[in-house]
Amino acid sequence: GEDVEQSLFLSVREGDSSVINCTYTDSSSTYLYWYKQEPGAGLQLLTYIFSNMDMKQDQRLTVLLNKKDKHLSLRIADTQTGDSAIYFCAETPLGGKLIFGQGTELSVKP
Amino acid sequence: DVKVTQSSRYLVKRTGEKVFLECVQDMDHENMFWYRQDPGLGLRLIYFSYDVKMKEKGDIPEGYSVSREKKERFSLILESASTNQTSMYLCASSPGQGGHEQYFGPGTRLTVT
């Protein structure tokens, strides 16, 4: 069945790079997404990658997609305290629904 | 900017009460979704709707129903609230044909005592 897996916690120091990893199971997914949830707020779409791409860069964010291994990662360069949040990976198997991972809580220490 | 609003940020209800959670979007989106979010479980889809008066069950529809009488409004109903429905509820919308990004409301934290 469809499943998206993420580790639950990541802690980094301010200024370091953060890498959040995700594995998914449905190879038919057209798009893969990263959402950010700040404390007490809803989810905000950070970035997405089309399944025929292997990399997408957007300012401090780099998304890497390895379709063979069904592995998605989000790299945040020069991580700031304002990046502290929960990050969700999501895939879209056929049918248009989003399947979310459990979320990775990123803690940035000064 | 797309705006998705939810009627309450925090709600406290008693076991057995009927609960209505309202969601409104202002971008004429065809698709609307209700999720619940629990720690360590991520977001799980309760119900979704691709058009007015249409509804589809998601992964965890038991104990919930929905109503979509107008395109911009999607209501989640807990017929008889139970303590295991204490959770964060998130509404989302997305455009129809060719649109794939979902836009989320701020969430309603529901506590059932």
Interface residues (C-beta under 8 A of the other chain):
Chain A: V4 L8 T30 Y31 Y33 Y35 G40 A41 G42 L43 Q44 L45 Y48 F88 T92 G96 K97 L98 F100 G101 Q102 G103
Chain B: V4 N31 F33 Y35 G40 L41 G42 L43 R44 L45 F48 G58 L90 A92 S94 H100 E101 Q102 Y103 F104 G105 P106 G107
